[in-house]
Each structure stands twice: as C-alpha cells, then as structure tokens.
Amino acid sequence: MRVLVTGGAGFIGANFVHQTVRERPDVHVTVLDALTYAGDEASLADVADAITFVRGDVADAEVVDRLVADADLVVHFAAESHNDNSLSDPWPFVQTNVIGTFTLLEAVRRHGVRYHHISTDEVYGDLELDDPAKFTDQTPYNPSSPYSSTKASSDLLVRAWVRSFGVQATISNCSNNYGPYQHVEKFIPRQITNLVDGVRPKLYGTGQNVRDWIHVEDHNTAVWAIVERGEIGQTYLIGADGEVDNKTVVETLLELMGQDRDAYDLVSDRPGHDLRYAIDATRLRTELGWRPQYGSFRDGLAATVEWYRANEAWWRPRKDATEAKYATLGR
Ligand SMILES: NC(=O)c1ccc[n+]([C@@H]2O[C@H](COP(=O)([O-])OP(=O)(O)OC[C@H]3O[C@@H](n4cnc5c(N)ncnc54)[C@H](O)[C@@H]3O)[C@@H](O)[C@H]2O)c1
C-alpha cells in the first residue's frame, strides 16, 4: 500500500510516519510537507531511508495531483494548527486549511483514491465547566477561533465531496494530543522546556480550562483503525477520556520534574479561550474495537517529559524564537 501523508514533518504526522514505518512493513510512506515554521525534517531523521519526502504545498494543485495519482491512500494532517497564530494572522489558516483541503479533495476525486481527513474537536466550540455533556458526532459545529473555523470549513468540504462526488473519505475529530515531536510553542512542551531552562511555567487565566488529553500514539492507532475498518462518509471522534484542567497539567509537570506544585505564574488569558473540551469516543470503541494503549495521562506525561529531556537537540533550535514571540504578546 502506498500512503501519502501530508504534514508528515509536523507533530502528529511525524509520529504517524514513525508508527507506520515501525508497524506496517507493507506500507510505503510518501510525505508531502511545506516545512513551515511548524515542520521539521529532523522529526523524520530516524526514518528518512524508509520513506519518500517531498517538500511542497498542499494548495499546489500540480504537485498534489502528481502525488495523489501515485497513492492508494491519503492521510491529511497538514494544517496551520496554532490558535494564537490564527488570531494574529488568519490568512495562512484559510489558505492551508481550506484551500489545501479543497486541492486534495479534487485530486482524490480525479484519481479515485481513499482519503482520511484529520480534524479537531475544536470545531464543536466549547462546553461549560460544570456541563456533564461530551462532544459526539451529532454535536453542531460552533467554532470559536480562525483556526477552528478553518478546520470546520475543511470538514464540511469533505462531507460535501463524499455526498456530491462519491469521494471515499472518512473524517476524525480528535482531542488535544501530547507526546514526542510537538512544537515548543504548544502548552505541554512549552512548560516542560521552560522547566528544563529553570523558567517558571506560565498559565493562561486561572488554569481552569479543561482539555481532553490523548497521547499521540493512541491518536494514530485510532486513525489506522478508521482507515481499515471505518465506514466511508462517517465522522469518528477520537479521545481517551483524559479530561484534565490546565492547572493540574502544570502542577503534575512540576511534580514529575522535581519541583513544588505551586511554582508557576498566572498570565493574561487568550481572547475567546475555550473553556472545556470533552470527547465521547464510544463509536470508535464499540464499532471499531479501538482502545488507547496509555493507561493514564500521568504515565503518558512522564514519558513525554523523558522524551524532551533526552531530545534537547531537537527542540533547542526553536525555543528562543518561540519565547521571543510569546514575549511580544506578554505571555
Ligand atoms: N495537536 C493537536 O492536539 C491536534 C488535535 C486534534 C487535531 N489536530 C489536527 O491534526 C493535524 C496535525 O496537527 P499537528 O499538531 O501535528 O500540527 P503541526 O503544526 O505540528 O504540523 C503541521 C505540519 O503541516 C505542515 N504544513 C503547514 N502548512 C502546509 C502546507 N500549506 N502544505 C504542506 N504542509 C504544510 C507543517 O510544515 C507541519 O509539518 C492538523 O490538521 C490539526 O488540525 C491536532
């Protein structure tokens, strides 16, 4: 099987490529990645000999057509993915997330290639902190930020291409991922690398916001389960019952890294910061038989701390520029 992985030099895509090379010797992976600030070929160094890497843009119809024509399956991870950036400059989000997805859909339509679309639970907006409800595939779309609205737009394009043109596609909306190769701009790697540098963690607002954490390896086994056993045209929510508030994440990290649980600072909140996300992944478990491998968030977090400690050469080149950017925002 020949798989085209877009965004394979980013966080989740790189982990997907590693997992696929490791566990599926019958699959040949081609990565298409523009290597924006978020992509890093070093994230694929260990598997470079086993894959084909193409530097290119998912909105470039010519390169996309050529690569899709050669594939049996497309798994589309490439995106602009950082909420903070979408508030300061939304255009790249529209270009990559909407036009890029359109470009891929047209190519899979022309060539009759199976397509899996990676999306986020942020398309559903947020839940109240005291609301027992979780997101399901029936929850109405209600995105808050330019990031989540462009992801919602791309999901709707996929649904329409299935209905109107019979494209063989599935969609997954996943909760917050953590694990190796995540950019230091994101919450958990930023806190870990700050602690390595002796800098106190910074928490937006009061830290009450709840995220439903899943280890990236578990996300990617779910993606394979959907590709292999999912029903065409369906949307699957991916989550591992990992609801934790941001304050607890920081306190757990401090403890895992040998410091006092209260050694952090509060900073001003991000505008429109969603309160709570929570995923009901019942369909994935009952219909496709998927189970997460990481037993607890704490275990997954401890493994992630160890990974960042052991791979400073990977994250160090990006750290200063990331912190300089946050400093201009006062965060
Ligand atoms: N990180 C999460 O917690 C999370 C949760 C749910 C869903 N998702 C979704 O998963 C996908 C991957 O997220 P991530 O966290 O790995 O993102 P990331 O920002 O780490 O990686 C994105 C990758 O896409 C590449 N890219 C960006 N624009 C491109 C373009 N125009 N053409 C080709 N490549 C381009 C970048 O170079 C980078 O390698 C995204 O679609 C995101 O919406 C992420």
The ligand as a Tripos MOL2 file, in Angstrom:
@<TRIPOS>MOLECULE
LIG
   44    48     1     0     0
SMALL
NO_CHARGES

@<TRIPOS>ATOM
      1 N1         -2.1370   18.9440   18.0220 N.am      1 LIG1
      2 C1         -3.3390   18.5830   18.4510 C.2       1 LIG1
      3 O1         -3.5720   18.4800   19.6560 O.2       1 LIG1
      4 C2         -4.4290   18.2700   17.4600 C.ar      1 LIG1
      5 C3         -5.6450   17.7670   17.9450 C.ar      1 LIG1
      6 C4         -6.6400   17.4120   17.0360 C.ar      1 LIG1
      7 C5         -6.4160   17.5750   15.6860 C.ar      1 LIG1
      8 N2         -5.2420   18.0940   15.2360 N.ar      1 LIG1
      9 C6         -5.0410   18.2210   13.7800 C.3       1 LIG1
     10 O2         -4.0010   17.3380   13.4350 O.3       1 LIG1
     11 C7         -3.2770   17.8480   12.3280 C.3       1 LIG1
     12 C8         -1.7990   17.9090   12.6560 C.3       1 LIG1
     13 O3         -1.6230   18.7510   13.7810 O.3       1 LIG1
     14 P1         -0.1770   18.9860   14.4110 P.3       1 LIG1
     15 O4         -0.3650   19.3450   15.8260 O.co2     1 LIG1
     16 O5          0.7000   17.8390   14.0550 O.co2     1 LIG1
     17 O6          0.2940   20.2780   13.5960 O.3       1 LIG1
     18 P2          1.7510   20.8770   13.3770 P.3       1 LIG1
     19 O7          1.5570   22.3540   13.3070 O.co2     1 LIG1
     20 O8          2.7170   20.3240   14.3520 O.co2     1 LIG1
     21 O9          2.1810   20.3180   11.9400 O.3       1 LIG1
     22 C9          1.6120   20.7700   10.7660 C.3       1 LIG1
     23 C10         2.5020   20.3170    9.6130 C.3       1 LIG1
     24 O10         1.8690   20.7350    8.3830 O.3       1 LIG1
     25 C11         2.8480   21.3470    7.5490 C.3       1 LIG1
     26 N3          2.1680   22.3370    6.7040 N.ar      1 LIG1
     27 C12         1.6000   23.5110    7.0790 C.ar      1 LIG1
     28 N4          1.1040   24.1420    6.0060 N.ar      1 LIG1
     29 C13         1.3250   23.3340    4.9370 C.ar      1 LIG1
     30 C14         1.0230   23.4370    3.5610 C.ar      1 LIG1
     31 N5          0.3860   24.5040    3.0500 N.pl3     1 LIG1
     32 N6          1.4010   22.4190    2.7480 N.ar      1 LIG1
     33 C15         2.0600   21.3390    3.2420 C.ar      1 LIG1
     34 N7          2.3940   21.2070    4.5360 N.ar      1 LIG1
     35 C16         2.0210   22.1940    5.3740 C.ar      1 LIG1
     36 C17         3.8390   21.9950    8.5040 C.3       1 LIG1
     37 O11         5.0940   22.2160    7.8770 O.3       1 LIG1
     38 C18         3.8990   20.9500    9.6270 C.3       1 LIG1
     39 O12         4.8690   19.9740    9.3320 O.3       1 LIG1
     40 C19        -3.8900   19.2040   11.9950 C.3       1 LIG1
     41 O13        -4.7990   19.0370   10.9420 O.3       1 LIG1
     42 C20        -4.6240   19.5860   13.2800 C.3       1 LIG1
     43 O14        -5.7370   20.4060   12.9980 O.3       1 LIG1
     44 C21        -4.2420   18.4470   16.0930 C.ar      1 LIG1
@<TRIPOS>BOND
     1     1     2 1
     2     2     3 2
     3     2     4 1
     4     4     5 ar
     5     4    44 ar
     6     5     6 ar
     7     6     7 ar
     8     7     8 ar
     9     8     9 1
    10     8    44 ar
    11     9    10 1
    12     9    42 1
    13    10    11 1
    14    11    12 1
    15    11    40 1
    16    12    13 1
    17    13    14 1
    18    14    15 2
    19    14    16 1
    20    14    17 1
    21    17    18 1
    22    18    19 2
    23    18    20 1
    24    18    21 1
    25    21    22 1
    26    22    23 1
    27    23    24 1
    28    23    38 1
    29    24    25 1
    30    25    26 1
    31    25    36 1
    32    26    27 ar
    33    26    35 ar
    34    27    28 ar
    35    28    29 ar
    36    29    30 ar
    37    29    35 ar
    38    30    31 1
    39    30    32 ar
    40    32    33 ar
    41    33    34 ar
    42    34    35 ar
    43    36    37 1
    44    36    38 1
    45    38    39 1
    46    40    41 1
    47    40    42 1
    48    42    43 1
@<TRIPOS>SUBSTRUCTURE
     1 LIG1         1 GROUP 0 **** ****
